[in-house]
């Protein structure tokens, strides 16, 4: 018995292109790669499960109907990545029930998007119970630097700034009031030195005489690290009959901020009679 092969059904060119277009669309359906990073309250990587739940509504998408259940994935060193079709999702942490679910809205894309850019109602924390920073140092007694000694601190005690505090944008403010004694009117030179650790960040030398004085210094942390940097400016004025014009001095210095640093203000005055001195009556240092 002779068997006759039936020809393959004829497909028109138009139908072929329609099918090809549909196939291409099915293969290139846009889906966002959503990435993120979870940390715990100690800012350590949080390894846990994270669940993405779609809404209860079935959605019409380019690939058909989106009707699937939630997806649960696990973070690795706090990081995660998941492919999501456009739509609204509720994100929850099944193993951490005391944290509420939060909503995200995924737009149509086939790119990578960080989850922080998809939060429907992002929550951020604003500290409202502001307390003014306490001073790092307040002198509770007068301190005297004599001409018979080398440069002497005008601080009433050692003052150390922890390394964690010296970050870009932090500011140290130092303000002090006092007097100069020049019993023989020799106009001795008065030298003032502001230091962080063993590094001089600003200094000034000026003729002095019996008078009252006021000093104000401002130090701004520009960058942190082994080769961190600070900008420091000092203004020292005396209430003499002929005041020194523009009594300012500035410096830009490299400072290692990876360890705690002592801050110090030292004064020295030339010796003519053994009785010349610089007295600091009040001093305050504040870190903002």
C-alpha positions in Angstrom: 0.0 0.0 0.0 1.4 3.3 -1.0 1.6 6.0 1.6 1.2 9.6 0.5 2.9 12.4 2.6 0.7 15.4 3.3 2.4 18.7 2.6 3.2 21.1 5.5 0.3 23.5 5.9 0.9 26.7 4.0 1.7 29.8 6.2 1.3 33.2 4.5 4.2 35.7 4.8 1.9 38.0 6.7 1.1 35.4 9.3 4.7 34.4 9.6 5.8 38.0 10.5 2.9 38.3 13.0 4.0 35.1 14.7 7.7 36.3 14.7 6.8 39.6 16.2 4.8 38.0 18.9 7.6 35.6 19.7 10.1 38.5 19.9 7.8 40.4 22.2 7.5 37.3 24.4 11.3 37.1 24.6 11.9 40.7 25.4 9.2 41.4 27.9 10.4 44.3 30.1 11.2 43.4 33.7 13.2 45.4 36.2 16.1 44.0 38.1 15.5 45.3 41.6 18.5 45.4 43.8 19.1 46.5 47.4 21.0 46.1 50.6 19.6 45.4 54.1 21.4 46.2 57.3 20.5 45.8 61.0 20.2 48.5 63.6 24.0 48.2 64.1 24.6 48.9 60.4 25.8 45.3 59.9 24.8 43.2 56.8 21.4 41.6 57.5 21.0 38.0 56.1 17.3 37.2 56.1 14.4 36.3 53.8 12.6 39.1 51.9 9.2 38.6 50.3 7.7 40.5 47.4 3.9 40.3 47.3 1.9 41.6 44.3 -1.5 43.1 44.7 -4.6 40.9 44.7 -5.5 42.2 41.3 -4.5 40.2 38.2 -2.7 42.5 35.8 -2.6 42.5 32.0 1.0 42.7 30.9 2.7 42.4 27.5 3.4 38.8 28.3 -0.2 37.9 29.2 -1.8 38.0 32.6 0.4 38.5 35.7 -1.3 36.2 38.3 1.5 34.6 40.2 2.0 34.4 44.0 4.6 36.2 46.1 8.3 35.5 45.7 10.6 34.9 48.6 14.4 35.3 48.2 17.3 35.4 50.7 19.8 38.2 51.1 23.6 37.5 50.9 25.7 39.7 53.1 22.6 42.0 53.1 22.4 42.2 49.3 19.6 41.0 47.1 18.5 41.1 43.5 15.2 40.0 41.9 13.5 40.3 38.5 10.1 42.0 38.8 7.5 42.9 36.2 6.0 46.4 36.4 3.4 46.8 39.1 2.9 47.5 42.8 4.3 45.2 45.4 4.3 44.9 49.2 7.7 44.0 50.5 8.0 42.3 53.9 10.6 40.4 56.0 8.9 37.1 57.1 11.5 36.4 59.8 11.3 39.9 61.3 7.6 40.3 62.0 8.0 43.5 64.1 8.9 45.4 61.0 6.0 46.5 58.9 5.7 45.7 55.2 6.4 48.6 52.8 5.2 49.3 49.3 7.2 49.7 46.1 6.1 50.7 42.6 8.1 49.1 39.8 8.0 51.0 36.5 8.3 49.4 33.1 12.0 48.9 32.3 14.5 46.1 31.6 17.2 47.9 33.5 18.6 47.7 37.1 16.9 49.8 39.8 17.8 50.2 43.5 14.8 49.5 45.7 15.3 52.8 47.5 14.2 54.5 44.3 10.9 52.5 44.1 9.5 53.1 47.6 5.9 54.3 47.3 6.0 56.2 50.7 9.6 56.3 51.8 10.2 56.7 55.5 13.3 58.7 56.7 14.2 59.6 60.2 14.5 63.2 61.4 15.9 63.8 64.9 13.7 66.3 66.6 14.9 66.1 70.2 18.0 68.3 69.5 20.3 68.9 72.3 23.1 71.5 72.0 26.5 69.8 72.0 28.4 70.0 75.3 31.8 71.8 75.2 34.9 69.6 74.9 36.7 71.9 77.3 35.8 74.7 79.7 38.6 76.2 81.9 37.3 76.5 85.5 40.4 78.4 86.6 43.0 80.9 85.2 46.0 79.4 83.4 49.3 81.3 83.2 52.1 80.9 80.7 55.3 82.5 82.1 58.2 83.9 80.0 60.7 81.8 81.9 59.0 78.6 80.5 58.7 77.2 77.1 55.4 77.2 75.2 52.8 76.4 77.8 49.2 75.1 77.3 46.4 77.5 78.1 44.0 74.6 78.6 43.0 73.5 82.1 43.5 69.9 81.2 44.1 67.4 78.4 41.3 67.5 75.8 41.0 64.6 73.3 38.8 64.3 70.3 37.8 60.8 69.3 38.7 59.7 65.8 35.0 58.9 65.0 34.2 62.6 65.5 36.6 64.0 63.0 34.6 63.6 59.8 34.2 66.0 56.9 32.1 69.0 57.9 32.7 68.9 61.6 33.8 72.2 63.1 35.9 72.9 66.2 35.4 76.4 67.8 37.8 77.7 70.4 37.3 81.0 72.2 39.4 82.5 75.0 39.9 85.7 77.0 42.8 86.8 79.1 45.5 89.4 79.7 49.2 90.0 79.0 51.7 91.3 81.6 54.7 93.4 80.4 56.0 95.1 83.6 59.0 96.8 81.9 57.2 97.8 78.7 59.6 95.8 76.5 56.9 94.8 74.1 57.7 91.1 74.1 56.7 88.8 71.2 53.7 86.6 72.1 53.4 83.3 70.2 50.2 81.3 70.1 50.0 77.8 68.6 46.9 75.7 68.0 47.6 71.9 67.6 45.8 68.7 66.8 47.9 65.9 68.2 51.5 66.7 67.5 50.6 68.7 64.4 50.5 72.5 64.4 47.4 73.6 62.5 47.6 77.3 63.0 50.0 79.7 64.7 50.5 83.4 65.3 53.2 85.7 66.7 52.6 89.3 67.5 54.1 92.0 69.7 52.4 92.1 73.1 52.2 94.5 76.0 50.2 95.0 79.2 46.6 94.6 77.8 43.6 92.4 77.7 43.2 90.0 74.8 40.6 87.9 73.0 41.2 84.9 70.8 38.9 83.0 68.5 39.8 80.0 66.4 37.8 78.0 63.9 38.8 74.6 62.6 36.9 72.8 59.8 37.5 69.1 58.9 37.8 69.0 55.1 38.5 65.3 54.8 39.1 62.3 57.0 41.7 59.4 56.9 45.4 58.9 57.3 45.9 62.0 55.0 42.9 63.9 56.2 42.9 67.7 56.1 41.7 70.6 58.2 41.4 74.3 57.6 42.2 76.5 60.7 42.0 80.2 61.3 42.9 82.1 64.4 42.2 85.8 65.4 44.0 87.3 68.3 43.3 90.9 69.3 44.5 93.1 72.2 42.8 96.2 73.6 45.8 98.5 73.2 45.9 102.1 72.1 47.4 101.1 68.8 45.7 97.8 67.9 47.3 95.5 65.3 45.3 95.6 62.0 44.1 92.3 60.5 45.3 90.0 63.4 44.3 86.8 61.5 46.2 83.8 60.4 45.0 80.7 58.5 46.4 77.3 57.6 45.5 74.2 55.7 47.1 71.1 57.2 47.2 67.3 56.7 46.1 65.5 59.8 45.7 61.8 60.5 42.1 61.5 61.8 42.1 57.7 62.1 43.1 57.9 65.8 42.0 60.2 68.6 43.8 63.5 68.7 44.4 65.9 71.6 43.6 69.6 70.8 45.8 72.2 72.5 46.4 75.9 72.5 49.9 76.9 73.7 51.3 80.3 74.5 54.9 81.6 74.8 56.2 85.1 75.6 59.7 86.6 75.3 61.6 86.9 78.6 63.1 90.2 79.6 62.5 90.4 83.4 61.2 86.9 84.2 57.8 88.4 85.0 56.2 88.6 81.6 53.3 86.3 81.2 50.1 85.4 79.2 47.1 84.7 81.4 44.1 82.8 80.1 41.1 83.7 82.3 38.3 82.0 80.2 38.4 79.3 77.5 35.9 77.1 75.8 36.2 74.5 73.1 33.2 73.2 71.2 32.8 70.5 68.6 29.9 71.0 66.2 
